[in-house]
Amino acid sequence: MRSLMRSKINKSRNMVPLLSIFGLVSLLFLFAYSSFLDSLPLTSSRKKENDQTGSTNEGIKKEGSSNPTDSIVESVNHQIDNRREKQRFDCSSWRTYSGDLGGRAVMKYNKTQAGWNETISAANCRKDGKCYPNTVSVEGVVGTVQPGVHNFTIRSQFTNDEFHVAMEGPELSPTFIESHGNGEYTASYCVELPGFYKLYVRIIQIDGYESLRKDVFASPFTVSVRGSAEFPGGNPSSSNPTVLEHCQTARRASQGRWVRFDHAKRHNFISRLEEPQWEQVLETTVDEYVWLPYSCRLKPMDLNSLRDLFQNCTHCLCCDSYIRTLFADALFVFGMIDETKHFEKRSKKPDIHKNWELEGVSMSWHDYNNFGKCLMKRPNGLTIFNILTGGISASSKLIGMAANASATVALGGGKYVFFVGHPWSGDNRVAHRSNLALQRAQRSAYEFLPPEVDVFDAFSFTFPRIYHNTCDDSHVSCVISNRLTVLAYWELLILAQLLI
């Protein structure tokens, strides 16, 4: 018996060096992996988290531990856990303006660098078949990537070219383009859902003036996104498909992304109970994508439900053709006006730019006085104020006007919405319009309007789809072949959430 015990003791003594070696190797591996993670490039949000990680580790060192090895292992594990968190990319906070769910930036133009010389005019480049897209190159597109933010380079002949970059696959990913003032552009996209994508790089305007609408050579590029989709607060599951409340403001509802319906179901973004209703929505839009806000969820509704909400209310609208077209076409599709009245209110007849009233809807064509008269009637539906390139400054009278109108409408039980202008698609080669100016107006709305004023970010909402879903030279929401366009339906659906 004693010899057996001695044998076990000797074996355990022999295991001690092995365990120590194993522990040392494990620690070296953990440190090596931690150093590898440190070498990865950090986004601004990851840098902030890295600073927080550093301060946490300092706290661990100060507190001390009875076993130094345990403290080291705990510190390394803490760093690894934090870096795992950093690999969960949240595109909702990427390239957005400051504030509560502010609008998304899509482009930035820096001043032309000294010494830059253009060898051809924008007008001549559009006419010259050997200019664009021949002289535009795309470099650095990676074929296989992880979820997150990725960049590539575009080189062209002008410093103010406008490009439309679109990632189309399981989601329509947000993109951002920065001009460096020397014919070089950095294009970035943020992607969360794994799968196969087509990356389109299109020229919309040459030097910000001449419309073109052409893909560069090799567009679309193919990109495979590998890795599991991670989301803030944890991933939804089949037993818990969503924890988001229903959207009650346009500000929250218009900040989101387009997700293909099969992937929305696969990742449990859609409630199983609402799947049949969303399938009806897709039948109406004849489209495979659904709009999913980042911080709330939409209630699916068919055309009859939308009509019931809109026709039982009074609405005040101002000021341009974007809102006029959306509501005139909605009244027609809802069966509330006939084809003759529809043609009169949204066609391009010479007298179209006038005020009108139909079926509880009052449209003021850049007429603030008429708009004010409508507000005094205390509308119980939607009150929408829409401007395009006219920005809001800290001294602008529009701030006070919006705040007062919002308060007045609330007294009548209605909802006030400030509509940010939609982007141009580049279809109209005569009207030289700038998406950069529209983006400035979008940003000023978020910077200067008080938080109690609800904002519909039509710019970010429609930008991923302006190349495919345009109505004419300047509209994306309309009726074509007696049916609402995709963006028109979704804009009405978002606005309907405020009336529920």
C-alpha positions as CSV (number, residue, x, y, z in Angstrom):
1,M,0.0,0.0,0.0
2,R,2.8,2.4,1.0
3,S,4.7,1.6,-2.3
4,L,1.5,2.4,-4.2
5,M,1.2,5.8,-2.5
6,R,4.8,6.6,-3.1
7,S,4.3,5.8,-6.8
8,K,1.4,8.2,-7.0
9,I,3.3,10.9,-5.2
10,N,6.3,10.5,-7.5
11,K,3.9,10.7,-10.6
12,S,2.3,13.9,-9.3
13,R,5.7,15.4,-8.6
14,N,6.8,14.5,-12.2
15,M,3.6,16.3,-13.5
16,V,4.4,19.6,-11.8
17,P,7.1,20.6,-14.4
18,L,4.9,19.5,-17.2
19,L,2.0,21.6,-15.9
20,S,4.3,24.6,-15.5
21,I,5.6,24.2,-19.0
22,F,2.1,23.9,-20.3
23,G,1.0,27.0,-18.4
24,L,4.0,29.0,-19.7
25,V,3.3,28.0,-23.3
26,S,-0.4,29.0,-22.8
27,L,0.7,32.4,-21.5
28,L,3.1,32.9,-24.4
29,F,0.3,32.0,-26.9
30,L,-2.1,34.4,-25.2
31,F,0.4,37.2,-25.3
32,A,1.3,36.5,-28.9
33,Y,-2.4,36.6,-29.8
34,S,-2.9,39.8,-27.9
35,S,0.0,41.4,-29.7
36,F,-1.4,40.3,-33.0
37,L,-4.8,41.9,-32.2
38,D,-2.9,45.1,-31.1
39,S,-1.3,45.2,-34.6
40,L,-4.7,45.3,-36.3
41,P,-5.8,48.7,-37.5
42,L,-8.3,50.4,-35.2
43,T,-11.3,52.5,-36.3
44,S,-12.1,55.6,-34.2
45,S,-14.6,53.6,-32.1
46,R,-12.1,50.8,-31.6
47,K,-9.5,53.3,-30.5
48,K,-11.9,54.6,-27.9
49,E,-12.5,51.1,-26.6
50,N,-8.7,50.4,-26.6
51,D,-8.3,53.4,-24.3
52,Q,-11.0,52.1,-22.0
53,T,-9.3,48.7,-22.1
54,G,-6.0,50.3,-21.1
55,S,-7.5,52.1,-18.1
56,T,-9.2,48.8,-17.0
57,N,-5.9,47.0,-17.1
58,E,-4.3,49.7,-15.0
59,G,-7.0,49.1,-12.4
60,I,-6.1,45.4,-12.4
61,K,-2.5,46.1,-11.8
62,K,-3.2,48.5,-8.9
63,E,-5.5,46.1,-7.2
64,G,-2.9,43.3,-7.2
65,S,-3.5,39.6,-6.6
66,S,-2.4,36.9,-4.3
67,N,-1.1,35.0,-7.4
68,P,0.8,37.2,-10.0
69,T,0.2,34.5,-12.7
70,D,-3.6,34.7,-12.2
71,S,-3.4,38.5,-12.6
72,I,-1.5,38.2,-15.9
73,V,-4.0,35.6,-17.2
74,E,-6.9,37.7,-16.1
75,S,-5.5,40.8,-17.8
76,V,-4.7,39.0,-21.1
77,N,-8.2,37.3,-21.1
78,H,-9.7,40.7,-20.5
79,Q,-7.9,42.2,-23.4
80,I,-8.9,39.3,-25.7
81,D,-12.5,39.6,-24.7
82,N,-12.4,43.4,-25.4
83,R,-10.9,42.8,-28.8
84,R,-13.6,40.3,-29.6
85,E,-16.1,43.0,-28.8
86,K,-14.2,45.3,-31.1
87,Q,-14.7,42.9,-33.9
88,R,-18.5,43.4,-33.6
89,F,-18.9,46.2,-36.2
90,D,-21.9,48.4,-35.9
91,C,-22.6,50.2,-39.2
92,S,-25.3,52.3,-37.5
93,S,-22.6,54.5,-35.9
94,W,-20.2,54.6,-38.8
95,R,-19.7,58.0,-40.6
96,T,-22.7,59.6,-38.9
97,Y,-23.1,63.1,-37.7
98,S,-23.0,64.0,-34.0
99,G,-26.2,63.9,-32.1
100,D,-29.1,61.5,-31.5
101,L,-29.2,59.4,-34.7
102,G,-27.9,62.2,-36.9
103,G,-27.9,61.9,-40.7
104,R,-25.2,59.8,-42.5
105,A,-22.5,61.5,-44.5
106,V,-21.9,59.9,-47.9
107,M,-19.2,62.1,-49.3
108,K,-16.5,64.7,-48.5
109,Y,-14.7,67.0,-50.8
110,N,-11.4,68.6,-49.8
111,K,-9.9,71.7,-51.5
112,T,-8.1,71.2,-54.8
113,Q,-4.4,70.7,-54.0
114,A,-1.9,73.3,-55.2
115,G,-0.3,72.4,-58.6
116,W,-3.3,70.4,-59.8
117,N,-3.9,70.9,-63.5
118,E,-6.9,69.6,-65.6
119,T,-6.0,68.6,-69.1
120,I,-9.6,68.6,-70.4
121,S,-12.9,70.2,-69.5
122,A,-15.7,68.3,-67.9
123,A,-18.0,69.0,-70.9
124,N,-15.4,67.8,-73.3
125,C,-14.7,64.7,-71.2
126,R,-18.4,63.7,-71.3
127,K,-18.4,64.1,-75.1
128,D,-15.1,62.3,-75.7
129,G,-15.6,58.6,-75.9
130,K,-11.9,58.0,-74.8
131,C,-12.2,60.1,-71.6
132,Y,-14.6,58.5,-69.1
133,P,-14.8,55.8,-68.0
134,N,-11.5,54.9,-69.8
135,T,-9.4,57.2,-67.6
136,V,-11.0,56.2,-64.3
137,S,-9.2,53.4,-62.4
138,V,-10.2,51.5,-59.2
139,E,-7.5,50.0,-57.0
140,G,-7.4,47.9,-53.8
141,V,-10.7,46.1,-53.9
142,V,-10.3,43.0,-51.7
143,G,-12.2,39.9,-52.9
144,T,-12.7,38.3,-49.4
145,V,-13.2,40.4,-46.3
146,Q,-14.6,40.2,-42.8
147,P,-17.6,42.2,-41.5
148,G,-16.5,45.8,-40.9
149,V,-15.3,48.9,-42.7
150,H,-13.1,48.5,-45.9
151,N,-11.5,51.0,-48.2
152,F,-10.3,51.2,-51.8
153,T,-9.0,53.9,-54.1
154,I,-10.5,55.6,-57.2
155,R,-8.4,57.7,-59.5
156,S,-9.9,60.1,-62.1
157,Q,-9.2,63.3,-64.1
158,F,-11.0,65.8,-61.9
159,T,-11.1,66.8,-58.2
160,N,-14.9,67.1,-57.8
161,D,-16.1,64.0,-59.6
162,E,-19.2,62.3,-58.0
163,F,-19.3,58.6,-57.7
164,H,-22.0,56.2,-56.5
165,V,-20.5,53.2,-54.7
166,A,-23.0,50.5,-53.9
167,M,-22.6,47.1,-52.2
168,E,-25.5,44.9,-53.2
169,G,-25.9,41.5,-51.7
170,P,-27.5,40.3,-48.4
171,E,-27.7,44.0,-47.6
172,L,-27.3,47.3,-49.4
173,S,-24.3,48.6,-47.4
174,P,-23.7,52.2,-46.5
175,T,-20.8,53.8,-48.4
176,F,-18.6,56.9,-48.0
177,I,-16.4,58.7,-50.5
178,E,-13.7,61.3,-49.8
179,S,-12.0,63.4,-52.4
180,H,-8.4,64.3,-51.7
181,G,-8.3,67.3,-54.1
182,N,-5.9,65.7,-56.5
183,G,-8.0,63.3,-58.6
184,E,-7.7,60.6,-55.9
185,Y,-10.7,59.4,-53.9
186,T,-10.9,57.0,-51.0
187,A,-14.1,54.9,-51.1
188,S,-15.3,53.1,-48.0
189,Y,-18.1,50.7,-47.2
190,C,-19.4,49.1,-44.1
191,V,-20.8,45.6,-44.2
192,E,-22.2,43.4,-41.4
193,L,-24.0,40.4,-43.0
194,P,-21.9,37.6,-44.5
195,G,-22.4,36.4,-48.1
196,F,-21.6,37.3,-51.7
197,Y,-21.8,40.9,-52.9
198,K,-21.6,42.9,-56.1
199,L,-19.6,46.1,-55.6
200,Y,-20.7,48.8,-58.1
201,V,-18.6,51.9,-58.8
202,R,-20.4,54.4,-61.0
203,I,-19.7,57.9,-62.3
204,I,-22.6,60.1,-61.6
205,Q,-21.1,63.6,-62.4
206,I,-17.9,64.8,-63.9
207,D,-16.3,67.4,-61.8
208,G,-19.6,67.9,-60.0
209,Y,-21.2,69.5,-63.1
210,E,-21.6,67.2,-66.1
211,S,-23.9,64.2,-65.5
212,L,-22.7,60.9,-67.0
213,R,-24.2,57.8,-65.2
214,K,-21.7,55.1,-66.3
215,D,-20.1,52.2,-64.5
216,V,-16.3,52.1,-64.4
217,F,-14.6,49.2,-66.2
218,A,-14.7,45.9,-64.1
219,S,-17.8,47.2,-62.2
220,P,-19.4,45.3,-60.6
221,F,-16.6,43.8,-58.6
222,T,-17.3,40.6,-56.6
223,V,-16.7,40.6,-52.8
224,S,-17.2,37.7,-50.4
225,V,-17.9,38.7,-46.8
226,R,-16.9,35.9,-44.4
227,G,-17.6,35.6,-40.7
228,S,-20.6,35.6,-38.4
229,A,-22.8,38.7,-38.1
230,E,-22.5,40.3,-34.7
231,F,-24.8,43.0,-33.4
232,P,-24.9,45.3,-30.4
233,G,-26.8,43.8,-27.5
234,G,-26.4,40.3,-28.9
235,N,-27.8,38.5,-31.9
236,P,-31.6,37.9,-32.3
237,S,-32.7,34.3,-32.1
238,S,-35.7,32.3,-33.3
239,S,-37.1,32.3,-29.8
240,N,-36.3,36.1,-29.4
241,P,-36.4,37.5,-33.0
242,T,-36.4,41.2,-32.0
243,V,-36.2,43.3,-28.9
244,L,-36.8,46.6,-30.6
245,E,-39.9,48.7,-30.0
246,H,-42.1,50.0,-32.8
247,C,-40.9,53.2,-34.5
248,Q,-42.6,56.3,-33.3
249,T,-40.5,59.0,-34.9
250,A,-39.3,59.5,-38.5
251,R,-35.8,60.4,-37.1
252,R,-35.4,56.9,-35.8
253,A,-37.3,55.1,-38.6
254,S,-35.3,56.7,-41.4
255,Q,-31.9,55.7,-39.9
256,G,-31.3,52.0,-40.9
257,R,-30.3,49.8,-43.8
258,W,-31.7,47.7,-46.6
259,V,-31.6,44.0,-46.0
260,R,-32.6,41.2,-48.4
261,F,-35.7,39.5,-47.0
262,D,-34.2,36.0,-47.0
263,H,-31.3,37.2,-44.9
264,A,-33.6,39.2,-42.7
265,K,-35.4,35.9,-41.9
266,R,-32.1,34.0,-41.6
267,H,-30.8,36.4,-39.0
268,N,-34.1,36.7,-37.2
269,F,-34.5,40.4,-37.9
270,I,-38.1,39.7,-38.8
271,S,-40.7,38.4,-36.4
272,R,-42.0,35.0,-37.4
273,L,-45.5,36.2,-36.6
274,E,-45.1,39.1,-39.1
275,E,-43.5,37.2,-41.9
276,P,-46.7,36.7,-43.9
277,Q,-47.4,40.5,-43.7
278,W,-43.9,41.3,-44.8
279,E,-44.3,38.9,-47.7
280,Q,-47.4,40.9,-48.8
281,V,-45.3,44.0,-48.6
282,L,-42.7,42.5,-51.0
283,E,-45.6,41.5,-53.3
284,T,-46.6,45.1,-53.4
285,T,-43.1,46.6,-53.9
286,V,-42.0,43.7,-56.2
287,D,-38.7,43.9,-54.5
288,E,-36.5,41.6,-52.4
289,Y,-35.2,44.2,-49.8
290,V,-36.8,45.4,-46.6
291,W,-35.9,48.6,-44.7
292,L,-34.8,47.8,-41.2
293,P,-34.2,50.7,-38.8
294,Y,-31.3,50.4,-36.5
295,S,-33.1,51.4,-33.2
296,C,-36.7,50.5,-33.8
297,R,-38.9,48.3,-36.0
298,L,-41.6,49.0,-38.5
299,K,-45.1,47.6,-38.6
300,P,-45.8,46.0,-42.0
301,M,-48.9,47.4,-43.7
302,D,-50.6,46.9,-47.1
303,L,-52.0,49.6,-49.3
304,N,-55.4,49.4,-47.8
305,S,-54.1,49.9,-44.3
306,L,-52.0,52.9,-45.5
307,R,-55.0,54.4,-47.2
308,D,-57.2,54.0,-44.0
309,L,-54.6,55.9,-42.0
310,F,-54.0,58.7,-44.5
311,Q,-57.6,59.3,-45.7
312,N,-59.0,59.9,-42.2
313,C,-56.7,62.8,-41.4
314,T,-55.9,66.3,-42.6
315,H,-52.4,67.0,-43.8
316,C,-50.3,70.2,-44.4
317,L,-47.4,70.0,-46.9
318,C,-44.7,72.5,-47.9
319,C,-42.7,73.2,-50.1
320,D,-41.4,71.5,-53.2
321,S,-42.0,68.9,-55.8
322,Y,-40.6,66.0,-53.8
323,I,-43.5,66.1,-51.3
324,R,-46.0,67.2,-53.9
325,T,-45.3,64.2,-56.1
326,L,-45.2,61.7,-53.2
327,F,-48.6,62.7,-51.9
328,A,-50.3,63.3,-55.2
329,D,-49.3,59.9,-56.3
330,A,-50.3,58.3,-53.0
331,L,-53.8,59.9,-53.3
332,F,-54.1,58.4,-56.8
333,V,-52.9,54.8,-55.8
334,F,-55.2,54.9,-52.8
335,G,-58.1,55.6,-55.1
336,M,-58.9,58.9,-53.5
337,I,-58.5,61.0,-56.8
338,D,-59.0,60.0,-60.4
339,E,-56.4,60.0,-63.2
340,T,-57.4,63.5,-64.4
341,K,-56.8,65.2,-61.0
342,H,-53.7,63.1,-60.5
343,F,-52.2,64.4,-63.8
344,E,-53.1,68.0,-62.9
345,K,-51.4,67.9,-59.5
346,R,-48.1,66.2,-60.3
347,S,-47.5,66.5,-64.0
348,K,-45.1,69.0,-65.6
349,K,-47.7,71.4,-66.9
350,P,-46.7,75.1,-66.8
351,D,-49.1,75.9,-64.0
352,I,-48.0,72.9,-61.7
353,H,-46.1,75.1,-59.3
354,K,-49.1,76.3,-57.4
355,N,-50.9,75.7,-54.1
356,W,-53.7,73.0,-54.1
357,E,-56.0,71.2,-51.7
358,L,-57.4,67.7,-52.3
359,E,-59.0,65.1,-50.0
360,G,-57.7,66.6,-46.8
361,V,-54.3,67.3,-48.2
362,S,-53.1,71.0,-48.5
363,M,-50.0,71.6,-50.6
364,S,-48.2,74.9,-50.3
365,W,-45.8,75.6,-53.2
366,H,-43.0,77.5,-51.4
367,D,-45.8,79.6,-49.8
368,Y,-45.1,80.0,-46.1
369,N,-48.3,82.1,-45.6
370,N,-50.5,79.5,-47.0
371,F,-48.7,76.8,-45.0
372,G,-49.2,78.9,-41.9
373,K,-53.0,79.1,-42.6
374,C,-53.1,75.3,-42.8
375,L,-51.3,75.0,-39.5
376,M,-53.9,77.2,-37.8
377,K,-56.5,74.6,-38.7
378,R,-54.7,72.2,-36.3
379,P,-54.1,69.3,-38.7
380,N,-54.5,65.9,-37.1
381,G,-52.4,64.0,-39.7
382,L,-49.0,64.8,-41.0
383,T,-47.4,68.2,-41.4
384,I,-44.4,68.0,-43.6
385,F,-41.9,70.8,-44.4
386,N,-39.4,70.0,-47.1
387,I,-36.5,72.0,-48.5
388,L,-33.6,70.8,-50.7
389,T,-30.4,72.7,-50.9
390,G,-31.5,75.6,-48.6
391,G,-29.5,74.9,-45.5
392,I,-30.3,75.8,-42.0
393,S,-27.8,77.9,-40.1
394,A,-27.7,78.9,-36.4
395,S,-29.4,82.2,-37.3
396,S,-31.9,80.8,-39.8
397,K,-35.5,81.7,-39.3
398,L,-36.4,78.2,-40.3
399,I,-35.3,76.9,-36.8
400,G,-37.9,79.0,-35.1
401,M,-40.5,78.3,-37.8
402,A,-39.9,74.5,-37.4
403,A,-40.0,74.6,-33.6
404,N,-43.2,76.7,-33.5
405,A,-44.9,74.6,-36.2
406,S,-44.0,71.3,-34.4
407,A,-45.6,72.6,-31.2
408,T,-48.7,73.9,-33.0
409,V,-49.3,70.6,-34.8
410,A,-48.8,68.7,-31.5
411,L,-51.7,70.6,-30.0
412,G,-54.0,69.2,-32.7
413,G,-52.8,65.7,-32.2
414,G,-50.9,65.7,-35.5
415,K,-47.2,64.9,-36.3
416,Y,-44.7,67.4,-37.7
417,V,-41.8,66.1,-39.8
418,F,-39.0,68.1,-41.4
419,F,-38.0,66.3,-44.6
420,V,-34.4,66.4,-45.6
421,G,-33.9,66.5,-49.4
422,H,-33.3,63.4,-51.4
423,P,-30.1,62.9,-53.4
424,W,-30.0,63.4,-57.2
425,S,-29.4,60.3,-59.4
426,G,-27.5,62.1,-62.1
427,D,-30.3,61.4,-64.7
428,N,-30.8,65.0,-65.6
429,R,-27.8,66.2,-67.7
430,V,-29.3,69.7,-68.0
431,A,-29.9,70.6,-64.4
432,H,-26.4,70.6,-62.9
433,R,-27.3,69.7,-59.3
434,S,-24.9,68.8,-56.5
435,N,-25.4,66.0,-53.9
436,L,-22.8,67.7,-51.8
437,A,-25.0,70.8,-51.4
438,L,-27.9,68.5,-50.5
439,Q,-25.8,66.7,-48.0
440,R,-24.8,70.0,-46.4
441,A,-28.6,70.8,-46.0
442,Q,-29.1,67.4,-44.5
443,R,-26.3,67.9,-42.0
444,S,-27.5,71.4,-41.0
445,A,-30.9,70.0,-40.2
446,Y,-29.4,67.7,-37.6
447,E,-27.0,70.2,-36.3
448,F,-29.3,73.2,-35.8
449,L,-32.9,71.9,-35.5
450,P,-34.0,71.3,-31.8
451,P,-34.4,67.6,-30.9
452,E,-38.2,67.9,-30.5
453,V,-38.4,68.5,-34.2
454,D,-38.8,65.2,-36.0
455,V,-36.5,64.7,-39.0
456,F,-37.0,62.3,-42.0
457,D,-33.5,61.6,-43.4
458,A,-34.6,61.0,-47.0
459,F,-31.0,61.5,-48.2
460,S,-29.5,58.6,-46.3
461,F,-32.7,56.5,-46.8
462,T,-32.7,56.7,-50.6
463,F,-29.0,57.1,-51.5
464,P,-28.2,53.4,-51.7
465,R,-31.0,53.0,-54.3
466,I,-30.9,56.2,-56.4
467,Y,-29.2,54.4,-59.4
468,H,-32.0,51.9,-59.9
469,N,-35.2,53.5,-58.5
470,T,-35.6,56.9,-60.1
471,C,-38.8,58.3,-61.6
472,D,-37.4,61.1,-63.8
473,D,-34.8,63.8,-63.6
474,S,-35.2,64.6,-59.9
475,H,-37.7,62.2,-58.2
476,V,-37.5,58.8,-56.6
477,S,-41.0,58.5,-55.1
478,C,-43.8,58.4,-57.7
479,V,-46.2,56.2,-59.6
480,I,-45.0,54.2,-62.6
481,S,-47.5,52.0,-64.5
482,N,-50.1,52.9,-61.9
483,R,-47.9,51.4,-59.1
484,L,-45.9,53.1,-56.4
485,T,-42.1,52.9,-56.8
486,V,-40.2,51.0,-54.2
487,L,-39.0,54.1,-52.4
488,A,-42.4,55.8,-52.5
489,Y,-44.0,52.8,-50.8
490,W,-41.4,52.7,-48.0
491,E,-41.5,56.4,-47.4
492,L,-45.3,56.2,-47.0
493,L,-44.9,53.2,-44.7
494,I,-42.4,55.0,-42.5
495,L,-44.7,58.1,-42.3
496,A,-47.6,55.8,-41.5
497,Q,-45.8,54.6,-38.3
498,L,-46.3,58.1,-36.9
499,L,-50.1,57.9,-37.3
500,I,-50.6,54.5,-35.6
